[in-house]
Amino acid sequence: MPPMKPVDGRDLDLNLLRVFVTVAESGGVTPAAARLYLTQPAVSAALKRLTDAVGAPLFARQGRGLVLTARGQRLLDAARPHLDALVRAALSPPAFDPRTSDRVVRLGLSDASEAWLLPALARDLTESAPEMKLIVVPVQFRTVGEALASQRVDLAVTVADDLPAGTRRATLFVGGFVCLYDPRGGSLPRPLTREAYFAREHVLVSYNGDLRGVVEDVLGEARRARVSVPSFTSVPALIDGSTRVATVPAMVARMARRDRPHLRAVPLPFDLGESPMELLWRGALDDDEAMTFVRERVTRAARLAQA
């Protein structure tokens, strides 16, 4: 028997195999064309392409019909189960089961979200989806759009402005800023005045690595910055036991006071506005059951954090 002709991927595709299986089951080109809603010449051309790619006859004429050659029978036996499996997979995708899913989820988180979301979400997933893996990627309002567009993250939790087309967004909660301080380092007047606020040394968060934070950006007035850090994570420790104060999101202050109940948070003497903390995801994942499940768990964690 001559050696099999090497198959070029451009010469063989699933459509040719689908035509071949239908002809084999129908016993001829004419009934196969009717089943496939194709013309007879189109079916004949597909069979010729497949025969050329395989390098051996697949059918022999018998009366008015066609019968499989030995090579054709082997191809049918090998191809039909795979085609059937592909059709089943396309029409009836396996249901998502959180108890057995080993899906890897890439979650973009702003530093302000880590404290209130990540521990609760990790505990929840450990119980409800024990095999699921979570990769956390740092994002913030300037970088989240690119992270979603490049598929570095599947979903994200942060404050966001302009986002790529097709991005979905859902508000988890709306919050403003407060002044966080340690009263052991010196009390603040109630209500806090602008004079007292600007008289204190500050720990500020700058994503640019400079001495500008949200107050400088909104008010155009500089604080007496003692330390500038790139995230809110270290702010409570830098405030603890010192005379320094910090302007942080209300949720960050709430989480900080759970670990350090001696810290205090008071309203600012000016309005920095409120921003929605949002859950963001790529629209292409709308019908992804695993992603829907994780979004529901994130929403639940946000609701519990606000309670």
N, C-alpha and C positions, 0 to 999 in steps of 0.2 A: 504494500500500500504506500502511495507517495506521502512524504512528510507533510504535516499540516502547514499551510501557508501562514506566515506571521500576520497577525491581525493588527491593523492600524486603527487606533481609536476613532479616527475620522471616518472609517469605512463601516463601523459597526455601532449601532445604537439600539436602544430598547425598542424603538418603533419597528425596526426590522424583525426583531424577535417576536414582537406582538403579532405582526402580520404572519410570520412563519407559524406560530402556534395556532392561530385562527384558521389558516389554510389546512394545517394538519388535522385539526378537529372537524373542519367542514368537509374535507375530502376533495376540495377543488377551489379554483380561483373565483369562480362566479359566486358561490354561496358565501365565501369569505369576504368578498368585496361588499356584499349586501350587509353582512354583520358589522363590518368596519366603517360603513358609509363612505367607501372609496370607490373609484372607478376600477374596472378590471385592469386596464393598463397600469394604473398606479400600483396595484397589488403585484402584478407581474414584474414590474420594475424593482419593487422592494425585494422580491424573491431573488432576482438576478443579482442585486447588490449583495445580499446575504450569501448567496452561493459563491460569488467571486471572493468575498472576504474569507469564507471558510475554506475555499479551495477544493471543494468536493460536491458532487450532486447531493441534494437533500430530498428530492422527489423523483419518482419515475411514473410515467404515464401507465394507467391501467384502465382500458376502456375509455370512457369520457372523463374519468376522474384522475386523481393523483394519489399515489401511495408513497409512504416514506421509504427511503433507502435505509440501510443499516446506519449510515452516518447521520441521516436525518432523525432516526429514532433515538439515537444517543443524545443528539442535541435537544430533542423534545423532552426527553426524560430529565435532562439537566436544567433546561430553561424554564419549564412550566412551573415548578415549585417556587422558583425565585420570582417569577412574574406574579404569581398568585400572592406571594408574601408582600410584594411591593404594592399591589392593589389594595390588599387588606390594610397595610400601613397607611396608605394615602386616604382611604375612606373611613377607617376606624383606628385612629391613632390610640396608642395605649393610654389609659386614664392615669393621671398623676396621682400618686399615693405618697403623701408626705412621710409616712412611716418607713418607706423603703427607698425613697428618692435619694440619690447621691449627688444631686445637682450642685455645681459650684456657682455661687452667686457673688457677683462683684458689686459691692455697695459703696458708692461715693458718700463720704460724710464730711461735713464741715467740722472744724474743731469744736464749735459751740454745740454740736449735736452729739458728740461722742459720749459725754458724761451721762446725759439723760436717756439716750437711746441704746447704745451698744450693750451695756450689761443686761438690760431688760430683754432686748431682742435675742441675745445669745442664750439666755436662760430659757426663753420661750422656744427657740428652735431646738435646743437640746432635748426638750420634752416632746415637742410636736413633730419634729423632723430630725431625728437623731443622726441620720447619715448625711444630711446636707452640710455643705462647707460654705463658709462665709469669708470672702476676701474684702477687707476694708481699704479703700483708696482715698487719700485726703483730697478734698475739693473745697473750693469756696466760690463765691459769686462770680469771680473773674474767670475761673477755670472750668466750672461745671459744664458749660456748653460744649467745649471741646472734648471733655471726657465722655460725654454722652454721644456726640457725633462720631468720635473715633472708636466707640464701643469699648473703651477702657473700663467703663462701668455699665451695668445693666440698669441700675436705678440709683438715685441720689437723694440725700436729705440736706438741704441748705437753703439759704436765701438766694434768690436768682433774679436777674433782670431779663435781658434778651436771651432767647434760647433758639437752637436750631429748629427749622421747620419739622413738624412731625413729633415734637416733644410733648408729652402729656404732663400735666401738673395738677396737683391737688394740695390744697392748704391743710396743713396739720394743725397749726394754731398761729395766732398773731400775737406778737410780743414786742415790748419796747426795752429800753435800757434803764438800769438802776445804778446807784453808786454803792459799791461793796467796800466795807472797811471793817477793821477790828477795833472795837471800842476800848480795848485795853491799851491801844496806842494813842488814844485821844478821842474824845467824843466829838460828834458833829451836831450842830444846832438842828432842831426840828421846828419847822421845816428847814431843809438845807438851803442855804443862800448861795448865790453865785460867788460872793466874796469868800465865804468859807471853802467852797468847792475849789476855786482856783488858787487858794492859799496853800492847799495841801500838795505834797508830792504825789505823783501818780505813777502807776504801772499802766502802760497803754499797750494795746494790741495793734500792730502794724503789719499788714500783709506785704508791704513794700520794703520792709526792713529799714524804716526810718523813724522819725519822731512824730509822724502824723497818724492819727487814728480817727475814729468816727466823729469825735467832738471837733477836731480841727477841720475835717472835711465838711461838716454841716454848719458849724458856727463860724469857722474861719478864725478861731481864737485858740492860741497855743496854751497847753497846760505845762505845769512844771514837771516834766517827765523825768523820772529817776531811772526807770527801766522800760525798755521797749522789747516786747516779745512777739514771736510770730503766731501765737495761738493763745486761746483762753485756758488751755489745759493747766499751765503753771501759775496762773494768776492767783488763785486762792492761797497757795503756799507762799507767794511773794507778799501777800497782804497780811497773812497770819503773823501776829506778834509785832507788827510794825506800825508806823504812823502813816504809811502809804494808803492811798485809796485807788479804786479802779472802777471804770465804767464798763459794765458788762451786760449782756442780755439778761433779762429777768430769769429765764430758765437756767442759765449758767449760775446765777446767784442762788437759786433754789437748790440746785444740786450741790453747790459748794457748802451751803449751810447744813445739808444732811450729814456731811462728813466733818464739818467744823461748825457746830451749832452756836459757838460763841461769836461768829462773824455776824454782821448786821448789813441789811440792804435797805436803802432809803431812796425815795423818788428824787430824780434830778431836779435842779432849780430852773431847768429850761426843757424845751421839747425837742427831742431828736427824731420824733416820729416813730411809727411802728412799722415793722416789716413782717410779712408772713413767712413762717418756716414752711417750706414746701417739700412734698414728695414728688420727685421728677423721674420720668422713665421714657424710654424710646417707644414711640407708637407701634413699632414693629413687634413689640412684645405684648401687645394688648391681649392676644389670644393664647399667651403662654401661661399654662396653668400654674407652673412653679413660680413664675414671677407674680402672678395674681395672688398666690398664697403668701409670698413674702411681703407684698405690698399691704395685705390685710394685717399681717403681724406687725409691720412698722406702724400702721395707723393705730393699732391696738396699744402699742407701747407708748405712742404719743398721747393717747387718751388717758392712760394710766398715769403718765408723768404729770398731766395737768390736774389730776384728781387731788 
